[in-house]
Amino acid sequence: MVPVITGRTEADVTARRQKARAIFPRVPEDAAGWKAAGFLHGVVDDVRQDLARWKAAGVERVMLQMLDMDDLETIRLIARECL
């Protein structure tokens, strides 16, 4: 299971990351921290590319962890554009 923060724009990603930190203050503060932790973070294309790299490395299944369970728009975005 891996936490994921994504959006259509960098502003969306930043807002969602800030919301995630409000819910779970121990998650990284910035994009570099999220990437260093091995989490999925960035605009849709970034997340899609990370998932493709993992698939090429042999990963067959990933459980995406939503930190803001009320953010239905992100769930729709991931389903429609990332997977």
PDB file with SEQRES, HELIX, SHEET and CRYST1 records, atoms N, CA, C and O in Angstrom:
SEQRES   1 A   83  MET VAL PRO VAL ILE THR GLY ARG THR GLU ALA ASP VAL          
SEQRES   2 A   83  THR ALA ARG ARG GLN LYS ALA ARG ALA ILE PHE PRO ARG          
SEQRES   3 A   83  VAL PRO GLU ASP ALA ALA GLY TRP LYS ALA ALA GLY PHE          
SEQRES   4 A   83  LEU HIS GLY VAL VAL ASP ASP VAL ARG GLN ASP LEU ALA          
SEQRES   5 A   83  ARG TRP LYS ALA ALA GLY VAL GLU ARG VAL MET LEU GLN          
SEQRES   6 A   83  MET LEU ASP MET ASP ASP LEU GLU THR ILE ARG LEU ILE          
SEQRES   7 A   83  ALA ARG GLU CYS LEU                                          
HELIX    1 AA1 GLU A   10  ILE A   23  1                                  14    
HELIX    2 AA2 ALA A   31  ALA A   36  1                                   6    
HELIX    3 AA3 VAL A   44  ALA A   56  1                                  13    
HELIX    4 AA4 LEU A   72  LEU A   77  1                                   6    
HELIX    5 AA5 ILE A   78  CYS A   82  3                                   5    
SHEET    1 AA1 3 LEU A  40  VAL A  43  0                                        
SHEET    2 AA1 3 VAL A   2  GLY A   7  1                                        
SHEET    3 AA1 3 LEU A  64  GLN A  65  1                                        
CRYST1    1.000    1.000    1.000  90.00  90.00  90.00 P 1           1          
ATOM      1  N   MET A   1       0.854  -1.166   0.000  1.00  0.00           N  
ATOM      2  CA  MET A   1       0.000   0.000   0.000  1.00  0.00           C  
ATOM      3  C   MET A   1       0.898   1.227   0.000  1.00  0.00           C  
ATOM      4  O   MET A   1       1.878   1.301   0.742  1.00  0.00           O  
ATOM      5  N   VAL A   2       0.546   2.190  -0.848  1.00  0.00           N  
ATOM      6  CA  VAL A   2       1.348   3.390  -0.970  1.00  0.00           C  
ATOM      7  C   VAL A   2       0.433   4.622  -0.994  1.00  0.00           C  
ATOM      8  O   VAL A   2      -0.547   4.654  -1.738  1.00  0.00           O  
ATOM      9  N   PRO A   3       0.754   5.629  -0.183  1.00  0.00           N  
ATOM     10  CA  PRO A   3      -0.015   6.867  -0.237  1.00  0.00           C  
ATOM     11  C   PRO A   3       0.119   7.524  -1.610  1.00  0.00           C  
ATOM     12  O   PRO A   3       1.148   7.400  -2.273  1.00  0.00           O  
ATOM     13  N   VAL A   4      -0.930   8.218  -2.021  1.00  0.00           N  
ATOM     14  CA  VAL A   4      -0.931   8.899  -3.307  1.00  0.00           C  
ATOM     15  C   VAL A   4      -1.538  10.292  -3.165  1.00  0.00           C  
ATOM     16  O   VAL A   4      -2.574  10.483  -2.529  1.00  0.00           O  
ATOM     17  N   ILE A   5      -0.861  11.248  -3.775  1.00  0.00           N  
ATOM     18  CA  ILE A   5      -1.370  12.611  -3.900  1.00  0.00           C  
ATOM     19  C   ILE A   5      -1.253  12.962  -5.372  1.00  0.00           C  
ATOM     20  O   ILE A   5      -0.160  12.908  -5.936  1.00  0.00           O  
ATOM     21  N   THR A   6      -2.364  13.321  -6.000  1.00  0.00           N  
ATOM     22  CA  THR A   6      -2.328  13.699  -7.410  1.00  0.00           C  
ATOM     23  C   THR A   6      -3.374  14.763  -7.692  1.00  0.00           C  
ATOM     24  O   THR A   6      -4.237  15.058  -6.865  1.00  0.00           O  
ATOM     25  N   GLY A   7      -3.272  15.322  -8.872  1.00  0.00           N  
ATOM     26  CA  GLY A   7      -4.222  16.332  -9.327  1.00  0.00           C  
ATOM     27  C   GLY A   7      -3.946  16.653 -10.780  1.00  0.00           C  
ATOM     28  O   GLY A   7      -2.958  16.195 -11.355  1.00  0.00           O  
ATOM     29  N   ARG A   8      -4.824  17.441 -11.365  1.00  0.00           N  
ATOM     30  CA  ARG A   8      -4.632  17.842 -12.763  1.00  0.00           C  
ATOM     31  C   ARG A   8      -3.540  18.901 -12.901  1.00  0.00           C  
ATOM     32  O   ARG A   8      -2.863  18.971 -13.927  1.00  0.00           O  
ATOM     33  N   THR A   9      -3.371  19.723 -11.868  1.00  0.00           N  
ATOM     34  CA  THR A   9      -2.383  20.796 -11.892  1.00  0.00           C  
ATOM     35  C   THR A   9      -1.503  20.720 -10.648  1.00  0.00           C  
ATOM     36  O   THR A   9      -1.843  20.057  -9.668  1.00  0.00           O  
ATOM     37  N   GLU A  10      -0.369  21.409 -10.707  1.00  0.00           N  
ATOM     38  CA  GLU A  10       0.509  21.473  -9.527  1.00  0.00           C  
ATOM     39  C   GLU A  10      -0.214  22.115  -8.346  1.00  0.00           C  
ATOM     40  O   GLU A  10       0.001  21.726  -7.197  1.00  0.00           O  
ATOM     41  N   ALA A  11      -1.070  23.099  -8.627  1.00  0.00           N  
ATOM     42  CA  ALA A  11      -1.827  23.743  -7.554  1.00  0.00           C  
ATOM     43  C   ALA A  11      -2.763  22.746  -6.875  1.00  0.00           C  
ATOM     44  O   ALA A  11      -2.905  22.764  -5.653  1.00  0.00           O  
ATOM     45  N   ASP A  12      -3.404  21.873  -7.663  1.00  0.00           N  
ATOM     46  CA  ASP A  12      -4.258  20.822  -7.094  1.00  0.00           C  
ATOM     47  C   ASP A  12      -3.443  19.893  -6.203  1.00  0.00           C  
ATOM     48  O   ASP A  12      -3.871  19.542  -5.104  1.00  0.00           O  
ATOM     49  N   VAL A  13      -2.271  19.499  -6.682  1.00  0.00           N  
ATOM     50  CA  VAL A  13      -1.407  18.588  -5.936  1.00  0.00           C  
ATOM     51  C   VAL A  13      -0.991  19.233  -4.614  1.00  0.00           C  
ATOM     52  O   VAL A  13      -1.048  18.596  -3.562  1.00  0.00           O  
ATOM     53  N   THR A  14      -0.579  20.480  -4.671  1.00  0.00           N  
ATOM     54  CA  THR A  14      -0.159  21.193  -3.457  1.00  0.00           C  
ATOM     55  C   THR A  14      -1.298  21.285  -2.449  1.00  0.00           C  
ATOM     56  O   THR A  14      -1.095  21.049  -1.258  1.00  0.00           O  
ATOM     57  N   ALA A  15      -2.488  21.627  -2.918  1.00  0.00           N  
ATOM     58  CA  ALA A  15      -3.641  21.742  -2.017  1.00  0.00           C  
ATOM     59  C   ALA A  15      -3.964  20.400  -1.373  1.00  0.00           C  
ATOM     60  O   ALA A  15      -4.268  20.338  -0.182  1.00  0.00           O  
ATOM     61  N   ARG A  16      -3.898  19.330  -2.154  1.00  0.00           N  
ATOM     62  CA  ARG A  16      -4.194  18.002  -1.604  1.00  0.00           C  
ATOM     63  C   ARG A  16      -3.109  17.549  -0.636  1.00  0.00           C  
ATOM     64  O   ARG A  16      -3.405  16.891   0.362  1.00  0.00           O  
ATOM     65  N   ARG A  17      -1.849  17.896  -0.924  1.00  0.00           N  
ATOM     66  CA  ARG A  17      -0.763  17.542  -0.008  1.00  0.00           C  
ATOM     67  C   ARG A  17      -0.944  18.281   1.317  1.00  0.00           C  
ATOM     68  O   ARG A  17      -0.739  17.697   2.381  1.00  0.00           O  
ATOM     69  N   GLN A  18      -1.321  19.541   1.263  1.00  0.00           N  
ATOM     70  CA  GLN A  18      -1.544  20.314   2.485  1.00  0.00           C  
ATOM     71  C   GLN A  18      -2.711  19.745   3.287  1.00  0.00           C  
ATOM     72  O   GLN A  18      -2.657  19.694   4.516  1.00  0.00           O  
ATOM     73  N   LYS A  19      -3.752  19.323   2.602  1.00  0.00           N  
ATOM     74  CA  LYS A  19      -4.900  18.703   3.278  1.00  0.00           C  
ATOM     75  C   LYS A  19      -4.472  17.382   3.932  1.00  0.00           C  
ATOM     76  O   LYS A  19      -4.869  17.087   5.059  1.00  0.00           O  
ATOM     77  N   ALA A  20      -3.667  16.599   3.224  1.00  0.00           N  
ATOM     78  CA  ALA A  20      -3.180  15.331   3.786  1.00  0.00           C  
ATOM     79  C   ALA A  20      -2.359  15.588   5.049  1.00  0.00           C  
ATOM     80  O   ALA A  20      -2.468  14.841   6.022  1.00  0.00           O  
ATOM     81  N   ARG A  21      -1.541  16.636   5.039  1.00  0.00           N  
ATOM     82  CA  ARG A  21      -0.733  16.965   6.223  1.00  0.00           C  
ATOM     83  C   ARG A  21      -1.606  17.432   7.377  1.00  0.00           C  
ATOM     84  O   ARG A  21      -1.268  17.208   8.539  1.00  0.00           O  
ATOM     85  N   ALA A  22      -2.718  18.074   7.071  1.00  0.00           N  
ATOM     86  CA  ALA A  22      -3.637  18.486   8.133  1.00  0.00           C  
ATOM     87  C   ALA A  22      -4.260  17.258   8.807  1.00  0.00           C  
ATOM     88  O   ALA A  22      -4.538  17.268  10.007  1.00  0.00           O  
ATOM     89  N   ILE A  23      -4.472  16.208   8.018  1.00  0.00           N  
ATOM     90  CA  ILE A  23      -5.058  14.975   8.543  1.00  0.00           C  
ATOM     91  C   ILE A  23      -3.986  14.113   9.219  1.00  0.00           C  
ATOM     92  O   ILE A  23      -4.203  13.574  10.304  1.00  0.00           O  
ATOM     93  N   PHE A  24      -2.824  13.993   8.559  1.00  0.00           N  
ATOM     94  CA  PHE A  24      -1.705  13.172   9.041  1.00  0.00           C  
ATOM     95  C   PHE A  24      -0.438  14.027   9.043  1.00  0.00           C  
ATOM     96  O   PHE A  24       0.304  14.021   8.061  1.00  0.00           O  
ATOM     97  N   PRO A  25      -0.178  14.760  10.124  1.00  0.00           N  
ATOM     98  CA  PRO A  25       0.957  15.693  10.160  1.00  0.00           C  
ATOM     99  C   PRO A  25       2.334  15.061   9.952  1.00  0.00           C  
ATOM    100  O   PRO A  25       3.296  15.783   9.691  1.00  0.00           O  
ATOM    101  N   ARG A  26       2.455  13.758  10.059  1.00  0.00           N  
ATOM    102  CA  ARG A  26       3.770  13.117   9.924  1.00  0.00           C  
ATOM    103  C   ARG A  26       4.152  12.807   8.484  1.00  0.00           C  
ATOM    104  O   ARG A  26       5.282  12.392   8.228  1.00  0.00           O  
ATOM    105  N   VAL A  27       3.230  12.998   7.529  1.00  0.00           N  
ATOM    106  CA  VAL A  27       3.608  12.767   6.130  1.00  0.00           C  
ATOM    107  C   VAL A  27       4.518  13.910   5.683  1.00  0.00           C  
ATOM    108  O   VAL A  27       4.487  14.992   6.270  1.00  0.00           O  
ATOM    109  N   PRO A  28       5.323  13.680   4.656  1.00  0.00           N  
ATOM    110  CA  PRO A  28       6.282  14.703   4.213  1.00  0.00           C  
ATOM    111  C   PRO A  28       5.612  16.036   3.851  1.00  0.00           C  
ATOM    112  O   PRO A  28       4.459  16.086   3.422  1.00  0.00           O  
ATOM    113  N   GLU A  29       6.379  17.103   4.040  1.00  0.00           N  
ATOM    114  CA  GLU A  29       5.874  18.447   3.792  1.00  0.00           C  
ATOM    115  C   GLU A  29       5.879  18.844   2.330  1.00  0.00           C  
ATOM    116  O   GLU A  29       5.065  19.665   1.906  1.00  0.00           O  
ATOM    117  N   ASP A  30       6.797  18.266   1.545  1.00  0.00           N  
ATOM    118  CA  ASP A  30       6.944  18.730   0.165  1.00  0.00           C  
ATOM    119  C   ASP A  30       7.035  17.561  -0.802  1.00  0.00           C  
ATOM    120  O   ASP A  30       7.123  16.402  -0.399  1.00  0.00           O  
ATOM    121  N   ALA A  31       7.011  17.893  -2.089  1.00  0.00           N  
ATOM    122  CA  ALA A  31       7.043  16.869  -3.133  1.00  0.00           C  
ATOM    123  C   ALA A  31       8.297  16.009  -3.028  1.00  0.00           C  
ATOM    124  O   ALA A  31       8.220  14.791  -3.189  1.00  0.00           O  
ATOM    125  N   ALA A  32       9.441  16.614  -2.765  1.00  0.00           N  
ATOM    126  CA  ALA A  32      10.693  15.857  -2.663  1.00  0.00           C  
ATOM    127  C   ALA A  32      10.618  14.837  -1.534  1.00  0.00           C  
ATOM    128  O   ALA A  32      11.115  13.720  -1.676  1.00  0.00           O  
ATOM    129  N   GLY A  33      10.014  15.202  -0.431  1.00  0.00           N  
ATOM    130  CA  GLY A  33       9.859  14.286   0.690  1.00  0.00           C  
ATOM    131  C   GLY A  33       8.946  13.118   0.355  1.00  0.00           C  
ATOM    132  O   GLY A  33       9.205  11.984   0.759  1.00  0.00           O  
ATOM    133  N   TRP A  34       7.891  13.394  -0.375  1.00  0.00           N  
ATOM    134  CA  TRP A  34       6.974  12.328  -0.788  1.00  0.00           C  
ATOM    135  C   TRP A  34       7.692  11.353  -1.711  1.00  0.00           C  
ATOM    136  O   TRP A  34       7.583  10.138  -1.547  1.00  0.00           O  
ATOM    137  N   LYS A  35       8.426  11.888  -2.679  1.00  0.00           N  
ATOM    138  CA  LYS A  35       9.154  11.030  -3.621  1.00  0.00           C  
ATOM    139  C   LYS A  35      10.230  10.221  -2.892  1.00  0.00           C  
ATOM    140  O   LYS A  35      10.401   9.031  -3.157  1.00  0.00           O  
ATOM    141  N   ALA A  36      10.955  10.869  -1.975  1.00  0.00           N  
ATOM    142  CA  ALA A  36      12.018  10.189  -1.236  1.00  0.00           C  
ATOM    143  C   ALA A  36      11.459   9.041  -0.391  1.00  0.00           C  
ATOM    144  O   ALA A  36      12.130   8.031  -0.177  1.00  0.00           O  
ATOM    145  N   ALA A  37      10.235   9.208   0.080  1.00  0.00           N  
ATOM    146  CA  ALA A  37       9.595   8.165   0.888  1.00  0.00           C  
ATOM    147  C   ALA A  37       9.063   7.022   0.025  1.00  0.00           C  
ATOM    148  O   ALA A  37       8.623   5.999   0.550  1.00  0.00           O  
ATOM    149  N   GLY A  38       9.103   7.195  -1.294  1.00  0.00           N  
ATOM    150  CA  GLY A  38       8.595   6.162  -2.192  1.00  0.00           C  
ATOM    151  C   GLY A  38       7.106   6.251  -2.431  1.00  0.00           C  
ATOM    152  O   GLY A  38       6.499   5.312  -2.947  1.00  0.00           O  
ATOM    153  N   PHE A  39       6.510   7.372  -2.061  1.00  0.00           N  
ATOM    154  CA  PHE A  39       5.079   7.578  -2.248  1.00  0.00           C  
ATOM    155  C   PHE A  39       4.812   8.083  -3.665  1.00  0.00           C  
ATOM    156  O   PHE A  39       5.711   8.592  -4.333  1.00  0.00           O  
ATOM    157  N   LEU A  40       3.568   7.934  -4.110  1.00  0.00           N  
ATOM    158  CA  LEU A  40       3.157   8.481  -5.403  1.00  0.00           C  
ATOM    159  C   LEU A  40       2.719   9.929  -5.204  1.00  0.00           C  
ATOM    160  O   LEU A  40       1.892  10.226  -4.341  1.00  0.00           O  
ATOM    161  N   HIS A  41       3.277  10.817  -6.006  1.00  0.00           N  
ATOM    162  CA  HIS A  41       3.018  12.243  -5.825  1.00  0.00           C  
ATOM    163  C   HIS A  41       3.239  12.968  -7.136  1.00  0.00           C  
ATOM    164  O   HIS A  41       4.234  12.738  -7.823  1.00  0.00           O  
ATOM    165  N   GLY A  42       2.323  13.830  -7.474  1.00  0.00           N  
ATOM    166  CA  GLY A  42       2.487  14.686  -8.644  1.00  0.00           C  
ATOM    167  C   GLY A  42       1.233  14.745  -9.489  1.00  0.00           C  
ATOM    168  O   GLY A  42       0.210  14.143  -9.160  1.00  0.00           O  
ATOM    169  N   VAL A  43       1.329  15.480 -10.582  1.00  0.00           N  
ATOM    170  CA  VAL A  43       0.200  15.557 -11.506  1.00  0.00           C  
ATOM    171  C   VAL A  43      -0.045  14.169 -12.093  1.00  0.00           C  
ATOM    172  O   VAL A  43       0.788  13.273 -11.964  1.00  0.00           O  
ATOM    173  N   VAL A  44      -1.180  14.007 -12.728  1.00  0.00           N  
ATOM    174  CA  VAL A  44      -1.603  12.704 -13.240  1.00  0.00           C  
ATOM    175  C   VAL A  44      -0.503  12.023 -14.051  1.00  0.00           C  
ATOM    176  O   VAL A  44      -0.242  10.837 -13.848  1.00  0.00           O  
ATOM    177  N   ASP A  45       0.146  12.743 -14.960  1.00  0.00           N  
ATOM    178  CA  ASP A  45       1.195  12.134 -15.784  1.00  0.00           C  
ATOM    179  C   ASP A  45       2.347  11.605 -14.939  1.00  0.00           C  
ATOM    180  O   ASP A  45       2.909  10.556 -15.253  1.00  0.00           O  
ATOM    181  N   ASP A  46       2.707  12.312 -13.875  1.00  0.00           N  
ATOM    182  CA  ASP A  46       3.786  11.848 -12.990  1.00  0.00           C  
ATOM    183  C   ASP A  46       3.418  10.522 -12.331  1.00  0.00           C  
ATOM    184  O   ASP A  46       4.220   9.589 -12.301  1.00  0.00           O  
ATOM    185  N   VAL A  47       2.210  10.450 -11.809  1.00  0.00           N  
ATOM    186  CA  VAL A  47       1.761   9.229 -11.132  1.00  0.00           C  
ATOM    187  C   VAL A  47       1.667   8.085 -12.139  1.00  0.00           C  
ATOM    188  O   VAL A  47       2.082   6.964 -11.847  1.00  0.00           O  
ATOM    189  N   ARG A  48       1.126   8.365 -13.313  1.00  0.00           N  
ATOM    190  CA  ARG A  48       1.023   7.337 -14.351  1.00  0.00           C  
ATOM    191  C   ARG A  48       2.409   6.806 -14.730  1.00  0.00           C  
ATOM    192  O   ARG A  48       2.585   5.599 -14.898  1.00  0.00           O  
ATOM    193  N   GLN A  49       3.391   7.699 -14.864  1.00  0.00           N  
ATOM    194  CA  GLN A  49       4.754   7.282 -15.207  1.00  0.00           C  
ATOM    195  C   GLN A  49       5.381   6.446 -14.086  1.00  0.00           C  
ATOM    196  O   GLN A  49       6.049   5.448 -14.357  1.00  0.00           O  
ATOM    197  N   ASP A  50       5.170   6.846 -12.838  1.00  0.00           N  
ATOM    198  CA  ASP A  50       5.697   6.064 -11.715  1.00  0.00           C  
ATOM    199  C   ASP A  50       5.095   4.666 -11.702  1.00  0.00           C  
ATOM    200  O   ASP A  50       5.810   3.682 -11.515  1.00  0.00           O  
ATOM    201  N   LEU A  51       3.791   4.574 -11.899  1.00  0.00           N  
ATOM    202  CA  LEU A  51       3.144   3.267 -11.929  1.00  0.00           C  
ATOM    203  C   LEU A  51       3.665   2.412 -13.088  1.00  0.00           C  
ATOM    204  O   LEU A  51       3.838   1.203 -12.935  1.00  0.00           O  
ATOM    205  N   ALA A  52       3.915   3.026 -14.235  1.00  0.00           N  
ATOM    206  CA  ALA A  52       4.457   2.294 -15.394  1.00  0.00           C  
ATOM    207  C   ALA A  52       5.859   1.776 -15.092  1.00  0.00           C  
ATOM    208  O   ALA A  52       6.200   0.657 -15.476  1.00  0.00           O  
ATOM    209  N   ARG A  53       6.685   2.588 -14.400  1.00  0.00           N  
ATOM    210  CA  ARG A  53       8.032   2.135 -14.024  1.00  0.00           C  
ATOM    211  C   ARG A  53       7.952   0.961 -13.059  1.00  0.00           C  
ATOM    212  O   ARG A  53       8.708  -0.002 -13.184  1.00  0.00           O  
ATOM    213  N   TRP A  54       7.047   1.039 -12.110  1.00  0.00           N  
ATOM    214  CA  TRP A  54       6.887  -0.057 -11.159  1.00  0.00           C  
ATOM    215  C   TRP A  54       6.451  -1.323 -11.890  1.00  0.00           C  
ATOM    216  O   TRP A  54       6.947  -2.412 -11.601  1.00  0.00           O  
ATOM    217  N   LYS A  55       5.518  -1.179 -12.842  1.00  0.00           N  
ATOM    218  CA  LYS A  55       5.068  -2.336 -13.613  1.00  0.00           C  
ATOM    219  C   LYS A  55       6.235  -2.949 -14.384  1.00  0.00           C  
ATOM    220  O   LYS A  55       6.393  -4.170 -14.408  1.00  0.00           O  
ATOM    221  N   ALA A  56       7.048  -2.110 -15.009  1.00  0.00           N  
ATOM    222  CA  ALA A  56       8.215  -2.601 -15.755  1.00  0.00           C  
ATOM    223  C   ALA A  56       9.206  -3.303 -14.841  1.00  0.00           C  
ATOM    224  O   ALA A  56       9.935  -4.194 -15.279  1.00  0.00           O  
ATOM    225  N   ALA A  57       9.235  -2.906 -13.571  1.00  0.00           N  
ATOM    226  CA  ALA A  57      10.141  -3.529 -12.600  1.00  0.00           C  
ATOM    227  C   ALA A  57       9.565  -4.827 -12.027  1.00  0.00           C  
ATOM    228  O   ALA A  57      10.227  -5.518 -11.253  1.00  0.00           O  
ATOM    229  N   GLY A  58       8.321  -5.155 -12.413  1.00  0.00           N  
ATOM    230  CA  GLY A  58       7.735  -6.409 -11.973  1.00  0.00           C  
ATOM    231  C   GLY A  58       6.611  -6.296 -10.960  1.00  0.00           C  
ATOM    232  O   GLY A  58       6.053  -7.312 -10.546  1.00  0.00           O  
ATOM    233  N   VAL A  59       6.269  -5.083 -10.554  1.00  0.00           N  
ATOM    234  CA  VAL A  59       5.166  -4.917  -9.608  1.00  0.00           C  
ATOM    235  C   VAL A  59       3.862  -5.252 -10.326  1.00  0.00           C  
ATOM    236  O   VAL A  59       3.576  -4.709 -11.393  1.00  0.00           O  
ATOM    237  N   GLU A  60       3.081  -6.141  -9.741  1.00  0.00           N  
ATOM    238  CA  GLU A  60       1.839  -6.572 -10.364  1.00  0.00           C  
ATOM    239  C   GLU A  60       0.590  -5.974  -9.724  1.00  0.00           C  
ATOM    240  O   GLU A  60      -0.473  -5.935 -10.344  1.00  0.00           O  
ATOM    241  N   ARG A  61       0.718  -5.512  -8.494  1.00  0.00           N  
ATOM    242  CA  ARG A  61      -0.449  -4.980  -7.798  1.00  0.00           C  
ATOM    243  C   ARG A  61      -0.006  -3.873  -6.850  1.00  0.00           C  
ATOM    244  O   ARG A  61       0.998  -4.004  -6.150  1.00  0.00           O  
ATOM    245  N   VAL A  62      -0.762  -2.790  -6.838  1.00  0.00           N  
ATOM    246  CA  VAL A  62      -0.493  -1.667  -5.940  1.00  0.00           C  
ATOM    247  C   VAL A  62      -1.807  -1.267  -5.278  1.00  0.00           C  
ATOM    248  O   VAL A  62      -2.826  -1.095  -5.946  1.00  0.00           O  
ATOM    249  N   MET A  63      -1.770  -1.125  -3.980  1.00  0.00           N  
ATOM    250  CA  MET A  63      -2.922  -0.596  -3.254  1.00  0.00           C  
ATOM    251  C   MET A  63      -2.653   0.874  -2.981  1.00  0.00           C  
ATOM    252  O   MET A  63      -1.694   1.216  -2.288  1.00  0.00           O  
ATOM    253  N   LEU A  64      -3.493   1.738  -3.521  1.00  0.00           N  
ATOM    254  CA  LEU A  64      -3.320   3.177  -3.342  1.00  0.00           C  
ATOM    255  C   LEU A  64      -4.021   3.609  -2.066  1.00  0.00           C  
ATOM    256  O   LEU A  64      -5.188   3.288  -1.845  1.00  0.00           O  
ATOM    257  N   GLN A  65      -3.301   4.336  -1.236  1.00  0.00           N  
ATOM    258  CA  GLN A  65      -3.840   4.785   0.044  1.00  0.00           C  
ATOM    259  C   GLN A  65      -4.238   6.251  -0.063  1.00  0.00           C  
ATOM    260  O   GLN A  65      -3.392   7.126  -0.244  1.00  0.00           O  
ATOM    261  N   MET A  66      -5.517   6.499   0.050  1.00  0.00           N  
ATOM    262  CA  MET A  66      -6.038   7.862   0.069  1.00  0.00           C  
ATOM    263  C   MET A  66      -6.008   8.368   1.505  1.00  0.00           C  
ATOM    264  O   MET A  66      -6.598   7.753   2.394  1.00  0.00           O  
ATOM    265  N   LEU A  67      -5.332   9.474   1.735  1.00  0.00           N  
ATOM    266  CA  LEU A  67      -5.260  10.016   3.086  1.00  0.00           C  
ATOM    267  C   LEU A  67      -6.484  10.865   3.421  1.00  0.00           C  
ATOM    268  O   LEU A  67      -6.891  10.941   4.580  1.00  0.00           O  
ATOM    269  N   ASP A  68      -7.068  11.499   2.413  1.00  0.00           N  
ATOM    270  CA  ASP A  68      -8.295  12.276   2.590  1.00  0.00           C  
ATOM    271  C   ASP A  68      -9.443  11.454   2.023  1.00  0.00           C  
ATOM    272  O   ASP A  68      -9.741  11.525   0.830  1.00  0.00           O  
ATOM    273  N   MET A  69     -10.075  10.688   2.874  1.00  0.00           N  
ATOM    274  CA  MET A  69     -11.126   9.755   2.439  1.00  0.00           C  
ATOM    275  C   MET A  69     -12.364  10.459   1.883  1.00  0.00           C  
ATOM    276  O   MET A  69     -13.202   9.814   1.252  1.00  0.00           O  
ATOM    277  N   ASP A  70     -12.493  11.752   2.103  1.00  0.00           N  
ATOM    278  CA  ASP A  70     -13.646  12.495   1.595  1.00  0.00           C  
ATOM    279  C   ASP A  70     -13.395  13.106   0.218  1.00  0.00           C  
ATOM    280  O   ASP A  70     -14.295  13.719  -0.356  1.00  0.00           O  
ATOM    281  N   ASP A  71     -12.198  12.950  -0.312  1.00  0.00           N  
ATOM    282  CA  ASP A  71     -11.832  13.557  -1.595  1.00  0.00           C  
ATOM    283  C   ASP A  71     -12.238  12.642  -2.756  1.00  0.00           C  
ATOM    284  O   ASP A  71     -11.401  11.956  -3.343  1.00  0.00           O  
ATOM    285  N   LEU A  72     -13.511  12.646  -3.068  1.00  0.00           N  
ATOM    286  CA  LEU A  72     -14.032  11.785  -4.126  1.00  0.00           C  
ATOM    287  C   LEU A  72     -13.514  12.188  -5.502  1.00  0.00           C  
ATOM    288  O   LEU A  72     -13.394  11.341  -6.386  1.00  0.00           O  
ATOM    289  N   GLU A  73     -13.211  13.452  -5.692  1.00  0.00           N  
ATOM    290  CA  GLU A  73     -12.686  13.902  -6.980  1.00  0.00           C  
ATOM    291  C   GLU A  73     -11.345  13.235  -7.288  1.00  0.00           C  
ATOM    292  O   GLU A  73     -11.091  12.863  -8.434  1.00  0.00           O  
ATOM    293  N   THR A  74     -10.495  13.081  -6.291  1.00  0.00           N  
ATOM    294  CA  THR A  74      -9.215  12.403  -6.520  1.00  0.00           C  
ATOM    295  C   THR A  74      -9.431  10.932  -6.862  1.00  0.00           C  
ATOM    296  O   THR A  74      -8.736  10.384  -7.718  1.00  0.00           O  
ATOM    297  N   ILE A  75     -10.380  10.301  -6.203  1.00  0.00           N  
ATOM    298  CA  ILE A  75     -10.677   8.905  -6.515  1.00  0.00           C  
ATOM    299  C   ILE A  75     -11.114   8.781  -7.973  1.00  0.00           C  
ATOM    300  O   ILE A  75     -10.658   7.890  -8.690  1.00  0.00           O  
ATOM    301  N   ARG A  76     -11.994   9.672  -8.405  1.00  0.00           N  
ATOM    302  CA  ARG A  76     -12.441   9.651  -9.809  1.00  0.00           C  
ATOM    303  C   ARG A  76     -11.275   9.933 -10.749  1.00  0.00           C  
ATOM    304  O   ARG A  76     -11.134   9.279 -11.783  1.00  0.00           O  
ATOM    305  N   LEU A  77     -10.447  10.901 -10.394  1.00  0.00           N  
ATOM    306  CA  LEU A  77      -9.298  11.265 -11.224  1.00  0.00           C  
ATOM    307  C   LEU A  77      -8.338  10.078 -11.385  1.00  0.00           C  
ATOM    308  O   LEU A  77      -7.888   9.787 -12.493  1.00  0.00           O  
ATOM    309  N   ILE A  78      -8.037   9.413 -10.307  1.00  0.00           N  
ATOM    310  CA  ILE A  78      -7.143   8.244 -10.366  1.00  0.00           C  
ATOM    311  C   ILE A  78      -7.764   7.163 -11.238  1.00  0.00           C  
ATOM    312  O   ILE A  78      -7.089   6.593 -12.095  1.00  0.00           O  
ATOM    313  N   ALA A  79      -9.034   6.880 -11.027  1.00  0.00           N  
ATOM    314  CA  ALA A  79      -9.701   5.810 -11.787  1.00  0.00           C  
ATOM    315  C   ALA A  79      -9.739   6.128 -13.284  1.00  0.00           C  
ATOM    316  O   ALA A  79      -9.542   5.238 -14.112  1.00  0.00           O  
ATOM    317  N   ARG A  80      -9.987   7.365 -13.625  1.00  0.00           N  
ATOM    318  CA  ARG A  80     -10.155   7.739 -15.027  1.00  0.00           C  
ATOM    319  C   ARG A  80      -8.853   8.020 -15.765  1.00  0.00           C  
ATOM    320  O   ARG A  80      -8.747   7.759 -16.963  1.00  0.00           O  
ATOM    321  N   GLU A  81      -7.858   8.554 -15.049  1.00  0.00           N  
ATOM    322  CA  GLU A  81      -6.694   9.058 -15.753  1.00  0.00           C  
ATOM    323  C   GLU A  81      -5.349   8.446 -15.345  1.00  0.00           C  
ATOM    324  O   GLU A  81      -4.376   8.548 -16.091  1.00  0.00           O  
ATOM    325  N   CYS A  82      -5.288   7.830 -14.200  1.00  0.00           N  
ATOM    326  CA  CYS A  82      -4.002   7.262 -13.750  1.00  0.00           C  
ATOM    327  C   CYS A  82      -3.899   5.768 -14.013  1.00  0.00           C  
ATOM    328  O   CYS A  82      -2.817   5.261 -14.309  1.00  0.00           O  
ATOM    329  N   LEU A  83      -4.994   5.076 -13.909  1.00  0.00           N  
ATOM    330  CA  LEU A  83      -4.952   3.615 -14.002  1.00  0.00           C  
ATOM    331  C   LEU A  83      -5.265   3.127 -15.405  1.00  0.00           C  
ATOM    332  O   LEU A  83      -5.271   1.922 -15.653  1.00  0.00           O  
TER     333      LEU A  83                                                      
END                                                                             
